[in-house]
Amino acid sequence: MSNATPQAARSKLTTVSGVRVASPPGTVLGMLVADLNHFLDMSEDTPGPARRLAGHLSNIVRAATAGDAGTAWESALPCRRRPANRRCPGRMIVLRTEAGAPIRWQCSVCDDEGVISNWEDSAFDLRRRQLTLAEPVSEIVIPDEVAAALRGLQLLDTDCERLVFRIRAHNGHAIRAATDGDLDELIGFVAAEANNEPNRRRQQRLDAAFDALSTAAQTPDG
Ligand SMILES: [Zn+2]
């Protein structure tokens, strides 16, 4: 490149509008390319940022495998970015096509995006293993804090985990389609965990989630 003209060098800079684009390892032009295997089984002394990224990516895998394949949809998962120390208000749009192809994700507001490979059959793969009969579902609207509390539940079985990670973003709220049986089961999990939660603040969040779900269960479509 020693014989590149100054003009060529200048036009190269202007294509990125004078902004220096940092490309940390694992990113291609700002896109985060991740192999899920690299984020599993992190040790206790893994630095916080790496652990938070692992949590973010595993939640994306859970959402993408809990929801339908073939179409991109906006999950209730919040964006991880904090431009100017303010949380980006965006939500994760996820797209899963088929096993063997990476899961794609992008923020609904900022330009954060990436792909995740080797998600198949991981602990976060929530795809149904068998066909189930379609039951009537009703859509319920729940506050964002409740959706976050539900994602933090420790004792969920796979069916309930799938319910929680299928929650979609909708006009600043989270929205969830559930059958009455699903909802009752989820409420049971929340109640059990609230009873066993020693931390008072977490218990209050769970109690609020319990109340919101119980209200929603009584007034579907409201
Ligand atoms: Zn964002």
Residues whose N, C-alpha, C, O or C-beta is under 5 A from the ligand:
A	BS01	ZN	C79 R81 C88 G90 C107 V109 C110 D112
